[in-house]
């Protein structure tokens, strides 16, 4: 499973998609698609994350969020 679209996003956008997937699961792609500027990109990245096994997804999303916080400091 490739996460190329997700990994290609800037740090802030990865964190946004990660939080959406964490909170809304499979519905995150639908909500993120409504973004006026990056909707399609966010939707595809969320779909990639949702294809991961639930346990792997949660661990990966946690790591992504920690890295985003580290980059923001």
mmCIF file as Biopython writes it, N, C-alpha, C and O atoms, coordinates in Angstrom:
data_model
#
loop_
_atom_site.group_PDB
_atom_site.id
_atom_site.type_symbol
_atom_site.label_atom_id
_atom_site.label_alt_id
_atom_site.label_comp_id
_atom_site.label_asym_id
_atom_site.label_entity_id
_atom_site.label_seq_id
_atom_site.pdbx_PDB_ins_code
_atom_site.Cartn_x
_atom_site.Cartn_y
_atom_site.Cartn_z
_atom_site.occupancy
_atom_site.B_iso_or_equiv
_atom_site.auth_seq_id
_atom_site.auth_asym_id
_atom_site.pdbx_PDB_model_num
ATOM 1   N N  . UNK A ? 1  ? 0.839   -1.179 0.000  1.0 0.0 1  A 1 
ATOM 2   C CA . UNK A ? 1  ? 0.000   0.000  0.000  1.0 0.0 1  A 1 
ATOM 3   C C  . UNK A ? 1  ? 0.878   1.234  0.000  1.0 0.0 1  A 1 
ATOM 4   O O  . UNK A ? 1  ? 1.724   1.415  0.876  1.0 0.0 1  A 1 
ATOM 5   N N  . UNK A ? 2  ? 0.672   2.056  -0.968 1.0 0.0 2  A 1 
ATOM 6   C CA . UNK A ? 2  ? 1.440   3.285  -1.091 1.0 0.0 2  A 1 
ATOM 7   C C  . UNK A ? 2  ? 0.681   4.437  -0.442 1.0 0.0 2  A 1 
ATOM 8   O O  . UNK A ? 2  ? -0.536  4.554  -0.587 1.0 0.0 2  A 1 
ATOM 9   N N  . UNK A ? 3  ? 1.386   5.253  0.247  1.0 0.0 3  A 1 
ATOM 10  C CA . UNK A ? 3  ? 0.800   6.461  0.838  1.0 0.0 3  A 1 
ATOM 11  C C  . UNK A ? 3  ? 1.422   7.688  0.187  1.0 0.0 3  A 1 
ATOM 12  O O  . UNK A ? 3  ? 1.623   8.716  0.833  1.0 0.0 3  A 1 
ATOM 13  N N  . UNK A ? 4  ? 1.723   7.565  -1.098 1.0 0.0 4  A 1 
ATOM 14  C CA . UNK A ? 4  ? 2.437   8.623  -1.823 1.0 0.0 4  A 1 
ATOM 15  C C  . UNK A ? 4  ? 1.697   9.953  -1.801 1.0 0.0 4  A 1 
ATOM 16  O O  . UNK A ? 4  ? 2.305   11.000 -1.579 1.0 0.0 4  A 1 
ATOM 17  N N  . UNK A ? 5  ? 0.402   9.917  -2.027 1.0 0.0 5  A 1 
ATOM 18  C CA . UNK A ? 5  ? -0.360  11.186 -2.021 1.0 0.0 5  A 1 
ATOM 19  C C  . UNK A ? 5  ? -0.325  11.824 -0.647 1.0 0.0 5  A 1 
ATOM 20  O O  . UNK A ? 5  ? -0.103  13.027 -0.510 1.0 0.0 5  A 1 
ATOM 21  N N  . UNK A ? 6  ? -0.546  11.004 0.369  1.0 0.0 6  A 1 
ATOM 22  C CA . UNK A ? 6  ? -0.545  11.510 1.732  1.0 0.0 6  A 1 
ATOM 23  C C  . UNK A ? 6  ? 0.826   12.066 2.095  1.0 0.0 6  A 1 
ATOM 24  O O  . UNK A ? 6  ? 0.920   13.168 2.634  1.0 0.0 6  A 1 
ATOM 25  N N  . UNK A ? 7  ? 1.879   11.327 1.809  1.0 0.0 7  A 1 
ATOM 26  C CA . UNK A ? 7  ? 3.235   11.754 2.161  1.0 0.0 7  A 1 
ATOM 27  C C  . UNK A ? 7  ? 3.691   12.960 1.355  1.0 0.0 7  A 1 
ATOM 28  O O  . UNK A ? 7  ? 4.605   13.671 1.772  1.0 0.0 7  A 1 
ATOM 29  N N  . UNK A ? 8  ? 3.073   13.199 0.217  1.0 0.0 8  A 1 
ATOM 30  C CA . UNK A ? 8  ? 3.433   14.340 -0.619 1.0 0.0 8  A 1 
ATOM 31  C C  . UNK A ? 8  ? 2.847   15.659 -0.140 1.0 0.0 8  A 1 
ATOM 32  O O  . UNK A ? 8  ? 3.214   16.721 -0.642 1.0 0.0 8  A 1 
ATOM 33  N N  . UNK A ? 9  ? 1.947   15.599 0.818  1.0 0.0 9  A 1 
ATOM 34  C CA . UNK A ? 9  ? 1.338   16.815 1.350  1.0 0.0 9  A 1 
ATOM 35  C C  . UNK A ? 9  ? 2.311   17.539 2.276  1.0 0.0 9  A 1 
ATOM 36  O O  . UNK A ? 9  ? 3.164   16.905 2.896  1.0 0.0 9  A 1 
ATOM 37  N N  . UNK A ? 10 ? 2.190   18.857 2.371  1.0 0.0 10 A 1 
ATOM 38  C CA . UNK A ? 10 ? 2.973   19.598 3.373  1.0 0.0 10 A 1 
ATOM 39  C C  . UNK A ? 10 ? 2.585   19.135 4.779  1.0 0.0 10 A 1 
ATOM 40  O O  . UNK A ? 10 ? 1.504   18.581 4.977  1.0 0.0 10 A 1 
ATOM 41  N N  . UNK A ? 11 ? 3.449   19.359 5.730  1.0 0.0 11 A 1 
ATOM 42  C CA . UNK A ? 11 ? 3.256   18.894 7.105  1.0 0.0 11 A 1 
ATOM 43  C C  . UNK A ? 11 ? 1.896   19.298 7.682  1.0 0.0 11 A 1 
ATOM 44  O O  . UNK A ? 11 ? 1.201   18.473 8.276  1.0 0.0 11 A 1 
ATOM 45  N N  . UNK A ? 12 ? 1.528   20.541 7.509  1.0 0.0 12 A 1 
ATOM 46  C CA . UNK A ? 12 ? 0.251   21.031 8.055  1.0 0.0 12 A 1 
ATOM 47  C C  . UNK A ? 12 ? -0.930  20.290 7.432  1.0 0.0 12 A 1 
ATOM 48  O O  . UNK A ? 12 ? -1.880  19.937 8.131  1.0 0.0 12 A 1 
ATOM 49  N N  . UNK A ? 13 ? -0.875  20.058 6.139  1.0 0.0 13 A 1 
ATOM 50  C CA . UNK A ? 13 ? -1.959  19.360 5.451  1.0 0.0 13 A 1 
ATOM 51  C C  . UNK A ? 13 ? -2.016  17.887 5.855  1.0 0.0 13 A 1 
ATOM 52  O O  . UNK A ? 13 ? -3.102  17.320 5.979  1.0 0.0 13 A 1 
ATOM 53  N N  . UNK A ? 14 ? -0.846  17.262 6.062  1.0 0.0 14 A 1 
ATOM 54  C CA . UNK A ? 14 ? -0.825  15.880 6.545  1.0 0.0 14 A 1 
ATOM 55  C C  . UNK A ? 14 ? -1.506  15.794 7.910  1.0 0.0 14 A 1 
ATOM 56  O O  . UNK A ? 14 ? -2.273  14.869 8.176  1.0 0.0 14 A 1 
ATOM 57  N N  . UNK A ? 15 ? -1.217  16.769 8.767  1.0 0.0 15 A 1 
ATOM 58  C CA . UNK A ? 15 ? -1.836  16.780 10.094 1.0 0.0 15 A 1 
ATOM 59  C C  . UNK A ? 15 ? -3.347  16.960 9.990  1.0 0.0 15 A 1 
ATOM 60  O O  . UNK A ? 15 ? -4.099  16.310 10.716 1.0 0.0 15 A 1 
ATOM 61  N N  . UNK A ? 16 ? -3.794  17.833 9.097  1.0 0.0 16 A 1 
ATOM 62  C CA . UNK A ? 16 ? -5.223  18.056 8.901  1.0 0.0 16 A 1 
ATOM 63  C C  . UNK A ? 16 ? -5.922  16.776 8.452  1.0 0.0 16 A 1 
ATOM 64  O O  . UNK A ? 16 ? -6.962  16.409 8.998  1.0 0.0 16 A 1 
ATOM 65  N N  . UNK A ? 17 ? -5.356  16.104 7.467  1.0 0.0 17 A 1 
ATOM 66  C CA . UNK A ? 17 ? -5.937  14.860 6.963  1.0 0.0 17 A 1 
ATOM 67  C C  . UNK A ? 17 ? -5.894  13.789 8.047  1.0 0.0 17 A 1 
ATOM 68  O O  . UNK A ? 17 ? -6.857  13.039 8.212  1.0 0.0 17 A 1 
ATOM 69  N N  . UNK A ? 18 ? -4.803  13.709 8.779  1.0 0.0 18 A 1 
ATOM 70  C CA . UNK A ? 18 ? -4.672  12.708 9.833  1.0 0.0 18 A 1 
ATOM 71  C C  . UNK A ? 18 ? -5.731  12.894 10.915 1.0 0.0 18 A 1 
ATOM 72  O O  . UNK A ? 18 ? -6.338  11.920 11.361 1.0 0.0 18 A 1 
ATOM 73  N N  . UNK A ? 19 ? -5.956  14.123 11.334 1.0 0.0 19 A 1 
ATOM 74  C CA . UNK A ? 19 ? -6.977  14.391 12.353 1.0 0.0 19 A 1 
ATOM 75  C C  . UNK A ? 19 ? -8.365  14.046 11.815 1.0 0.0 19 A 1 
ATOM 76  O O  . UNK A ? 19 ? -9.177  13.459 12.530 1.0 0.0 19 A 1 
ATOM 77  N N  . UNK A ? 20 ? -8.637  14.401 10.581 1.0 0.0 20 A 1 
ATOM 78  C CA . UNK A ? 20 ? -9.940  14.091 9.988  1.0 0.0 20 A 1 
ATOM 79  C C  . UNK A ? 20 ? -10.174 12.590 9.946  1.0 0.0 20 A 1 
ATOM 80  O O  . UNK A ? 20 ? -11.271 12.124 10.255 1.0 0.0 20 A 1 
ATOM 81  N N  . UNK A ? 21 ? -9.165  11.837 9.570  1.0 0.0 21 A 1 
ATOM 82  C CA . UNK A ? 21 ? -9.301  10.380 9.515  1.0 0.0 21 A 1 
ATOM 83  C C  . UNK A ? 21 ? -9.443  9.809  10.926 1.0 0.0 21 A 1 
ATOM 84  O O  . UNK A ? 21 ? -10.220 8.879  11.145 1.0 0.0 21 A 1 
ATOM 85  N N  . UNK A ? 22 ? -8.710  10.352 11.862 1.0 0.0 22 A 1 
ATOM 86  C CA . UNK A ? 22 ? -8.800  9.898  13.244 1.0 0.0 22 A 1 
ATOM 87  C C  . UNK A ? 22 ? -10.202 10.129 13.806 1.0 0.0 22 A 1 
ATOM 88  O O  . UNK A ? 22 ? -10.754 9.256  14.476 1.0 0.0 22 A 1 
ATOM 89  N N  . UNK A ? 23 ? -10.766 11.274 13.542 1.0 0.0 23 A 1 
ATOM 90  C CA . UNK A ? 23 ? -12.077 11.629 14.087 1.0 0.0 23 A 1 
ATOM 91  C C  . UNK A ? 23 ? -13.232 10.985 13.309 1.0 0.0 23 A 1 
ATOM 92  O O  . UNK A ? 23 ? -14.173 10.464 13.907 1.0 0.0 23 A 1 
ATOM 93  N N  . UNK A ? 24 ? -13.153 11.022 11.980 1.0 0.0 24 A 1 
ATOM 94  C CA . UNK A ? 24 ? -14.286 10.599 11.160 1.0 0.0 24 A 1 
ATOM 95  C C  . UNK A ? 24 ? -14.091 9.294  10.397 1.0 0.0 24 A 1 
ATOM 96  O O  . UNK A ? 24 ? -15.020 8.824  9.741  1.0 0.0 24 A 1 
ATOM 97  N N  . UNK A ? 25 ? -12.910 8.705  10.470 1.0 0.0 25 A 1 
ATOM 98  C CA . UNK A ? 25 ? -12.674 7.437  9.786  1.0 0.0 25 A 1 
ATOM 99  C C  . UNK A ? 25 ? -12.934 7.538  8.295  1.0 0.0 25 A 1 
ATOM 100 O O  . UNK A ? 25 ? -12.425 8.441  7.631  1.0 0.0 25 A 1 
ATOM 101 N N  . UNK A ? 26 ? -13.715 6.626  7.776  1.0 0.0 26 A 1 
ATOM 102 C CA . UNK A ? 26 ? -13.976 6.562  6.336  1.0 0.0 26 A 1 
ATOM 103 C C  . UNK A ? 26 ? -14.730 7.775  5.809  1.0 0.0 26 A 1 
ATOM 104 O O  . UNK A ? 26 ? -14.655 8.070  4.616  1.0 0.0 26 A 1 
ATOM 105 N N  . UNK A ? 27 ? -15.442 8.473  6.658  1.0 0.0 27 A 1 
ATOM 106 C CA . UNK A ? 27 ? -16.194 9.659  6.237  1.0 0.0 27 A 1 
ATOM 107 C C  . UNK A ? 27 ? -15.291 10.874 6.020  1.0 0.0 27 A 1 
ATOM 108 O O  . UNK A ? 27 ? -15.717 11.867 5.431  1.0 0.0 27 A 1 
ATOM 109 N N  . UNK A ? 28 ? -14.067 10.798 6.487  1.0 0.0 28 A 1 
ATOM 110 C CA . UNK A ? 28 ? -13.152 11.933 6.370  1.0 0.0 28 A 1 
ATOM 111 C C  . UNK A ? 28 ? -12.963 12.358 4.917  1.0 0.0 28 A 1 
ATOM 112 O O  . UNK A ? 28 ? -12.894 13.552 4.626  1.0 0.0 28 A 1 
ATOM 113 N N  . UNK A ? 29 ? -12.881 11.400 4.011  1.0 0.0 29 A 1 
ATOM 114 C CA . UNK A ? 29 ? -12.678 11.724 2.599  1.0 0.0 29 A 1 
ATOM 115 C C  . UNK A ? 29 ? -13.830 12.566 2.062  1.0 0.0 29 A 1 
ATOM 116 O O  . UNK A ? 29 ? -13.612 13.496 1.285  1.0 0.0 29 A 1 
ATOM 117 N N  . UNK A ? 30 ? -15.036 12.249 2.466  1.0 0.0 30 A 1 
ATOM 118 C CA . UNK A ? 30 ? -16.214 12.991 2.018  1.0 0.0 30 A 1 
ATOM 119 C C  . UNK A ? 30 ? -16.163 14.431 2.511  1.0 0.0 30 A 1 
ATOM 120 O O  . UNK A ? 30 ? -16.435 15.359 1.750  1.0 0.0 30 A 1 
ATOM 121 N N  . UNK A ? 31 ? -15.820 14.618 3.765  1.0 0.0 31 A 1 
ATOM 122 C CA . UNK A ? 31 ? -15.771 15.966 4.333  1.0 0.0 31 A 1 
ATOM 123 C C  . UNK A ? 31 ? -14.611 16.784 3.750  1.0 0.0 31 A 1 
ATOM 124 O O  . UNK A ? 31 ? -14.766 17.960 3.423  1.0 0.0 31 A 1 
ATOM 125 N N  . UNK A ? 32 ? -13.461 16.143 3.628  1.0 0.0 32 A 1 
ATOM 126 C CA . UNK A ? 32 ? -12.289 16.861 3.116  1.0 0.0 32 A 1 
ATOM 127 C C  . UNK A ? 32 ? -12.440 17.234 1.647  1.0 0.0 32 A 1 
ATOM 128 O O  . UNK A ? 32 ? -11.835 18.205 1.192  1.0 0.0 32 A 1 
ATOM 129 N N  . UNK A ? 33 ? -13.232 16.483 0.909  1.0 0.0 33 A 1 
ATOM 130 C CA . UNK A ? 33 ? -13.456 16.783 -0.509 1.0 0.0 33 A 1 
ATOM 131 C C  . UNK A ? 33 ? -14.140 18.129 -0.698 1.0 0.0 33 A 1 
ATOM 132 O O  . UNK A ? 33 ? -14.099 18.691 -1.793 1.0 0.0 33 A 1 
ATOM 133 N N  . UNK A ? 34 ? -14.760 18.648 0.336  1.0 0.0 34 A 1 
ATOM 134 C CA . UNK A ? 34 ? -15.477 19.927 0.247  1.0 0.0 34 A 1 
ATOM 135 C C  . UNK A ? 34 ? -14.546 21.137 0.356  1.0 0.0 34 A 1 
ATOM 136 O O  . UNK A ? 34 ? -14.989 22.270 0.168  1.0 0.0 34 A 1 
ATOM 137 N N  . UNK A ? 35 ? -13.279 20.917 0.651  1.0 0.0 35 A 1 
ATOM 138 C CA . UNK A ? 35 ? -12.335 22.026 0.715  1.0 0.0 35 A 1 
ATOM 139 C C  . UNK A ? 35 ? -12.223 22.673 -0.666 1.0 0.0 35 A 1 
ATOM 140 O O  . UNK A ? 35 ? -11.983 21.983 -1.656 1.0 0.0 35 A 1 
ATOM 141 N N  . UNK A ? 36 ? -12.394 23.980 -0.734 1.0 0.0 36 A 1 
ATOM 142 C CA . UNK A ? 36 ? -12.437 24.688 -2.010 1.0 0.0 36 A 1 
ATOM 143 C C  . UNK A ? 36 ? -11.115 24.657 -2.770 1.0 0.0 36 A 1 
ATOM 144 O O  . UNK A ? 36 ? -11.115 24.667 -4.001 1.0 0.0 36 A 1 
ATOM 145 N N  . UNK A ? 37 ? -9.999  24.621 -2.063 1.0 0.0 37 A 1 
ATOM 146 C CA . UNK A ? 37 ? -8.715  24.704 -2.740 1.0 0.0 37 A 1 
ATOM 147 C C  . UNK A ? 37 ? -8.023  23.359 -2.928 1.0 0.0 37 A 1 
ATOM 148 O O  . UNK A ? 37 ? -7.431  23.112 -3.978 1.0 0.0 37 A 1 
ATOM 149 N N  . UNK A ? 38 ? -8.091  22.501 -1.939 1.0 0.0 38 A 1 
ATOM 150 C CA . UNK A ? 38 ? -7.336  21.247 -1.983 1.0 0.0 38 A 1 
ATOM 151 C C  . UNK A ? 38 ? -8.219  20.026 -1.763 1.0 0.0 38 A 1 
ATOM 152 O O  . UNK A ? 38 ? -7.726  18.973 -1.361 1.0 0.0 38 A 1 
ATOM 153 N N  . UNK A ? 39 ? -9.495  20.153 -2.018 1.0 0.0 39 A 1 
ATOM 154 C CA . UNK A ? 39 ? -10.436 19.088 -1.724 1.0 0.0 39 A 1 
ATOM 155 C C  . UNK A ? 39 ? -10.095 17.740 -2.324 1.0 0.0 39 A 1 
ATOM 156 O O  . UNK A ? 39 ? -10.115 16.730 -1.619 1.0 0.0 39 A 1 
ATOM 157 N N  . UNK A ? 40 ? -9.786  17.702 -3.603 1.0 0.0 40 A 1 
ATOM 158 C CA . UNK A ? 40 ? -9.493  16.428 -4.265 1.0 0.0 40 A 1 
ATOM 159 C C  . UNK A ? 40 ? -8.213  15.807 -3.704 1.0 0.0 40 A 1 
ATOM 160 O O  . UNK A ? 40 ? -8.144  14.597 -3.488 1.0 0.0 40 A 1 
ATOM 161 N N  . UNK A ? 41 ? -7.222  16.630 -3.475 1.0 0.0 41 A 1 
ATOM 162 C CA . UNK A ? 41 ? -5.946  16.154 -2.921 1.0 0.0 41 A 1 
ATOM 163 C C  . UNK A ? 41 ? -6.147  15.585 -1.512 1.0 0.0 41 A 1 
ATOM 164 O O  . UNK A ? 41 ? -5.628  14.516 -1.190 1.0 0.0 41 A 1 
ATOM 165 N N  . UNK A ? 42 ? -6.905  16.305 -0.675 1.0 0.0 42 A 1 
ATOM 166 C CA . UNK A ? 42 ? -7.196  15.839 0.680  1.0 0.0 42 A 1 
ATOM 167 C C  . UNK A ? 42 ? -8.014  14.552 0.645  1.0 0.0 42 A 1 
ATOM 168 O O  . UNK A ? 42 ? -7.746  13.619 1.402  1.0 0.0 42 A 1 
ATOM 169 N N  . UNK A ? 43 ? -8.997  14.506 -0.221 1.0 0.0 43 A 1 
ATOM 170 C CA . UNK A ? 43 ? -9.862  13.328 -0.331 1.0 0.0 43 A 1 
ATOM 171 C C  . UNK A ? 43 ? -9.041  12.083 -0.669 1.0 0.0 43 A 1 
ATOM 172 O O  . UNK A ? 43 ? -9.197  11.037 -0.039 1.0 0.0 43 A 1 
ATOM 173 N N  . UNK A ? 44 ? -8.175  12.204 -1.658 1.0 0.0 44 A 1 
ATOM 174 C CA . UNK A ? 44 ? -7.369  11.056 -2.077 1.0 0.0 44 A 1 
ATOM 175 C C  . UNK A ? 44 ? -6.404  10.623 -0.974 1.0 0.0 44 A 1 
ATOM 176 O O  . UNK A ? 44 ? -6.192  9.428  -0.770 1.0 0.0 44 A 1 
ATOM 177 N N  . UNK A ? 45 ? -5.823  11.582 -0.267 1.0 0.0 45 A 1 
ATOM 178 C CA . UNK A ? 45 ? -4.918  11.258 0.835  1.0 0.0 45 A 1 
ATOM 179 C C  . UNK A ? 45 ? -5.668  10.551 1.961  1.0 0.0 45 A 1 
ATOM 180 O O  . UNK A ? 45 ? -5.156  9.594  2.541  1.0 0.0 45 A 1 
ATOM 181 N N  . UNK A ? 46 ? -6.872  11.015 2.273  1.0 0.0 46 A 1 
ATOM 182 C CA . UNK A ? 46 ? -7.681  10.383 3.318  1.0 0.0 46 A 1 
ATOM 183 C C  . UNK A ? 46 ? -8.078  8.969  2.910  1.0 0.0 46 A 1 
ATOM 184 O O  . UNK A ? 46 ? -8.083  8.065  3.745  1.0 0.0 46 A 1 
ATOM 185 N N  . UNK A ? 47 ? -8.406  8.771  1.654  1.0 0.0 47 A 1 
ATOM 186 C CA . UNK A ? 47 ? -8.764  7.434  1.176  1.0 0.0 47 A 1 
ATOM 187 C C  . UNK A ? 47 ? -7.586  6.473  1.319  1.0 0.0 47 A 1 
ATOM 188 O O  . UNK A ? 47 ? -7.768  5.305  1.664  1.0 0.0 47 A 1 
ATOM 189 N N  . UNK A ? 48 ? -6.383  6.968  1.053  1.0 0.0 48 A 1 
ATOM 190 C CA . UNK A ? 48 ? -5.193  6.134  1.237  1.0 0.0 48 A 1 
ATOM 191 C C  . UNK A ? 48 ? -5.063  5.698  2.693  1.0 0.0 48 A 1 
ATOM 192 O O  . UNK A ? 48 ? -4.829  4.524  2.979  1.0 0.0 48 A 1 
ATOM 193 N N  . UNK A ? 49 ? -5.215  6.646  3.602  1.0 0.0 49 A 1 
ATOM 194 C CA . UNK A ? 49 ? -5.101  6.311  5.021  1.0 0.0 49 A 1 
ATOM 195 C C  . UNK A ? 49 ? -6.174  5.323  5.454  1.0 0.0 49 A 1 
ATOM 196 O O  . UNK A ? 49 ? -5.905  4.417  6.242  1.0 0.0 49 A 1 
ATOM 197 N N  . UNK A ? 50 ? -7.371  5.493  4.950  1.0 0.0 50 A 1 
ATOM 198 C CA . UNK A ? 50 ? -8.482  4.628  5.357  1.0 0.0 50 A 1 
ATOM 199 C C  . UNK A ? 50 ? -8.330  3.200  4.853  1.0 0.0 50 A 1 
ATOM 200 O O  . UNK A ? 50 ? -9.009  2.299  5.345  1.0 0.0 50 A 1 
ATOM 201 N N  . UNK A ? 51 ? -7.462  2.978  3.892  1.0 0.0 51 A 1 
ATOM 202 C CA . UNK A ? 51 ? -7.227  1.629  3.398  1.0 0.0 51 A 1 
ATOM 203 C C  . UNK A ? 51 ? -6.291  0.832  4.305  1.0 0.0 51 A 1 
ATOM 204 O O  . UNK A ? 51 ? -6.185  -0.387 4.173  1.0 0.0 51 A 1 
ATOM 205 N N  . UNK A ? 52 ? -5.615  1.520  5.222  1.0 0.0 52 A 1 
ATOM 206 C CA . UNK A ? 52 ? -4.752  0.833  6.170  1.0 0.0 52 A 1 
ATOM 207 C C  . UNK A ? 52 ? -5.593  0.075  7.186  1.0 0.0 52 A 1 
ATOM 208 O O  . UNK A ? 52 ? -6.723  0.465  7.482  1.0 0.0 52 A 1 
ATOM 209 N N  . UNK A ? 53 ? -5.044  -0.999 7.713  1.0 0.0 53 A 1 
ATOM 210 C CA . UNK A ? 53 ? -5.670  -1.722 8.816  1.0 0.0 53 A 1 
ATOM 211 C C  . UNK A ? 53 ? -5.878  -0.746 9.980  1.0 0.0 53 A 1 
ATOM 212 O O  . UNK A ? 53 ? -5.056  0.142  10.201 1.0 0.0 53 A 1 
ATOM 213 N N  . UNK A ? 54 ? -6.959  -0.911 10.707 1.0 0.0 54 A 1 
ATOM 214 C CA . UNK A ? 54 ? -7.317  0.040  11.777 1.0 0.0 54 A 1 
ATOM 215 C C  . UNK A ? 54 ? -6.176  0.270  12.769 1.0 0.0 54 A 1 
ATOM 216 O O  . UNK A ? 54 ? -5.870  1.417  13.092 1.0 0.0 54 A 1 
ATOM 217 N N  . UNK A ? 55 ? -5.549  -0.786 13.252 1.0 0.0 55 A 1 
ATOM 218 C CA . UNK A ? 55 ? -4.466  -0.621 14.231 1.0 0.0 55 A 1 
ATOM 219 C C  . UNK A ? 55 ? -3.274  0.106  13.615 1.0 0.0 55 A 1 
ATOM 220 O O  . UNK A ? 55 ? -2.681  0.981  14.245 1.0 0.0 55 A 1 
ATOM 221 N N  . UNK A ? 56 ? -2.931  -0.256 12.397 1.0 0.0 56 A 1 
ATOM 222 C CA . UNK A ? 56 ? -1.818  0.410  11.714 1.0 0.0 56 A 1 
ATOM 223 C C  . UNK A ? 56 ? -2.150  1.867  11.453 1.0 0.0 56 A 1 
ATOM 224 O O  . UNK A ? 56 ? -1.294  2.740  11.592 1.0 0.0 56 A 1 
ATOM 225 N N  . UNK A ? 57 ? -3.399  2.131  11.074 1.0 0.0 57 A 1 
ATOM 226 C CA . UNK A ? 57 ? -3.830  3.507  10.796 1.0 0.0 57 A 1 
ATOM 227 C C  . UNK A ? 57 ? -3.699  4.373  12.035 1.0 0.0 57 A 1 
ATOM 228 O O  . UNK A ? 57 ? -3.181  5.487  11.956 1.0 0.0 57 A 1 
ATOM 229 N N  . UNK A ? 58 ? -4.158  3.885  13.177 1.0 0.0 58 A 1 
ATOM 230 C CA . UNK A ? 58 ? -4.101  4.682  14.403 1.0 0.0 58 A 1 
ATOM 231 C C  . UNK A ? 58 ? -2.662  4.970  14.812 1.0 0.0 58 A 1 
ATOM 232 O O  . UNK A ? 58 ? -2.340  6.089  15.211 1.0 0.0 58 A 1 
ATOM 233 N N  . UNK A ? 59 ? -1.799  3.964  14.715 1.0 0.0 59 A 1 
ATOM 234 C CA . UNK A ? 59 ? -0.394  4.173  15.061 1.0 0.0 59 A 1 
ATOM 235 C C  . UNK A ? 59 ? 0.266   5.154  14.097 1.0 0.0 59 A 1 
ATOM 236 O O  . UNK A ? 59 ? 1.023   6.029  14.517 1.0 0.0 59 A 1 
ATOM 237 N N  . UNK A ? 60 ? -0.017  5.010  12.820 1.0 0.0 60 A 1 
ATOM 238 C CA . UNK A ? 60 ? 0.572   5.883  11.814 1.0 0.0 60 A 1 
ATOM 239 C C  . UNK A ? 60 ? 0.096   7.320  11.991 1.0 0.0 60 A 1 
ATOM 240 O O  . UNK A ? 60 ? 0.894   8.255  11.913 1.0 0.0 60 A 1 
ATOM 241 N N  . UNK A ? 61 ? -1.191  7.497  12.226 1.0 0.0 61 A 1 
ATOM 242 C CA . UNK A ? 61 ? -1.755  8.841  12.410 1.0 0.0 61 A 1 
ATOM 243 C C  . UNK A ? 61 ? -1.148  9.501  13.648 1.0 0.0 61 A 1 
ATOM 244 O O  . UNK A ? 61 ? -0.848  10.695 13.625 1.0 0.0 61 A 1 
ATOM 245 N N  . UNK A ? 62 ? -0.968  8.749  14.712 1.0 0.0 62 A 1 
ATOM 246 C CA . UNK A ? 62 ? -0.330  9.292  15.905 1.0 0.0 62 A 1 
ATOM 247 C C  . UNK A ? 62 ? 1.080   9.779  15.623 1.0 0.0 62 A 1 
ATOM 248 O O  . UNK A ? 62 ? 1.485   10.845 16.087 1.0 0.0 62 A 1 
ATOM 249 N N  . UNK A ? 63 ? 1.821   8.992  14.863 1.0 0.0 63 A 1 
ATOM 250 C CA . UNK A ? 63 ? 3.180   9.370  14.487 1.0 0.0 63 A 1 
ATOM 251 C C  . UNK A ? 63 ? 3.181   10.629 13.628 1.0 0.0 63 A 1 
ATOM 252 O O  . UNK A ? 63 ? 3.995   11.528 13.837 1.0 0.0 63 A 1 
ATOM 253 N N  . UNK A ? 64 ? 2.272   10.691 12.666 1.0 0.0 64 A 1 
ATOM 254 C CA . UNK A ? 64 ? 2.169   11.859 11.785 1.0 0.0 64 A 1 
ATOM 255 C C  . UNK A ? 64 ? 1.887   13.118 12.589 1.0 0.0 64 A 1 
ATOM 256 O O  . UNK A ? 64 ? 2.479   14.167 12.335 1.0 0.0 64 A 1 
ATOM 257 N N  . UNK A ? 65 ? 0.996   13.019 13.546 1.0 0.0 65 A 1 
ATOM 258 C CA . UNK A ? 65 ? 0.653   14.192 14.352 1.0 0.0 65 A 1 
ATOM 259 C C  . UNK A ? 65 ? 1.824   14.631 15.230 1.0 0.0 65 A 1 
ATOM 260 O O  . UNK A ? 65 ? 2.068   15.829 15.375 1.0 0.0 65 A 1 
ATOM 261 N N  . UNK A ? 66 ? 2.550   13.681 15.816 1.0 0.0 66 A 1 
ATOM 262 C CA . UNK A ? 66 ? 3.722   14.036 16.608 1.0 0.0 66 A 1 
ATOM 263 C C  . UNK A ? 66 ? 4.777   14.725 15.756 1.0 0.0 66 A 1 
ATOM 264 O O  . UNK A ? 66 ? 5.369   15.716 16.181 1.0 0.0 66 A 1 
ATOM 265 N N  . UNK A ? 67 ? 5.014   14.209 14.560 1.0 0.0 67 A 1 
ATOM 266 C CA . UNK A ? 67 ? 5.993   14.815 13.657 1.0 0.0 67 A 1 
ATOM 267 C C  . UNK A ? 67 ? 5.580   16.221 13.246 1.0 0.0 67 A 1 
ATOM 268 O O  . UNK A ? 67 ? 6.420   17.116 13.148 1.0 0.0 67 A 1 
ATOM 269 N N  . UNK A ? 68 ? 4.290   16.414 13.007 1.0 0.0 68 A 1 
ATOM 270 C CA . UNK A ? 68 ? 3.795   17.741 12.620 1.0 0.0 68 A 1 
ATOM 271 C C  . UNK A ? 68 ? 4.003   18.732 13.761 1.0 0.0 68 A 1 
ATOM 272 O O  . UNK A ? 68 ? 4.368   19.884 13.524 1.0 0.0 68 A 1 
ATOM 273 N N  . UNK A ? 69 ? 3.776   18.296 14.986 1.0 0.0 69 A 1 
ATOM 274 C CA . UNK A ? 69 ? 4.008   19.162 16.144 1.0 0.0 69 A 1 
ATOM 275 C C  . UNK A ? 69 ? 5.489   19.496 16.286 1.0 0.0 69 A 1 
ATOM 276 O O  . UNK A ? 69 ? 5.848   20.633 16.593 1.0 0.0 69 A 1 
ATOM 277 N N  . UNK A ? 70 ? 6.340   18.512 16.065 1.0 0.0 70 A 1 
ATOM 278 C CA . UNK A ? 70 ? 7.783   18.757 16.152 1.0 0.0 70 A 1 
ATOM 279 C C  . UNK A ? 70 ? 8.230   19.758 15.101 1.0 0.0 70 A 1 
ATOM 280 O O  . UNK A ? 70 ? 9.063   20.619 15.382 1.0 0.0 70 A 1 
ATOM 281 N N  . UNK A ? 71 ? 7.691   19.657 13.901 1.0 0.0 71 A 1 
ATOM 282 C CA . UNK A ? 71 ? 8.058   20.586 12.824 1.0 0.0 71 A 1 
ATOM 283 C C  . UNK A ? 71 ? 7.560   21.997 13.102 1.0 0.0 71 A 1 
ATOM 284 O O  . UNK A ? 71 ? 8.179   22.968 12.666 1.0 0.0 71 A 1 
ATOM 285 N N  . UNK A ? 72 ? 6.450   22.121 13.821 1.0 0.0 72 A 1 
ATOM 286 C CA . UNK A ? 72 ? 5.870   23.435 14.100 1.0 0.0 72 A 1 
ATOM 287 C C  . UNK A ? 72 ? 6.665   24.192 15.160 1.0 0.0 72 A 1 
ATOM 288 O O  . UNK A ? 72 ? 6.583   25.417 15.239 1.0 0.0 72 A 1 
ATOM 289 N N  . UNK A ? 73 ? 7.419   23.483 15.958 1.0 0.0 73 A 1 
ATOM 290 C CA . UNK A ? 73 ? 8.163   24.145 17.045 1.0 0.0 73 A 1 
ATOM 291 C C  . UNK A ? 73 ? 9.415   24.806 16.562 1.0 0.0 73 A 1 
ATOM 292 O O  . UNK A ? 73 ? 10.144  25.402 17.355 1.0 0.0 73 A 1 
#
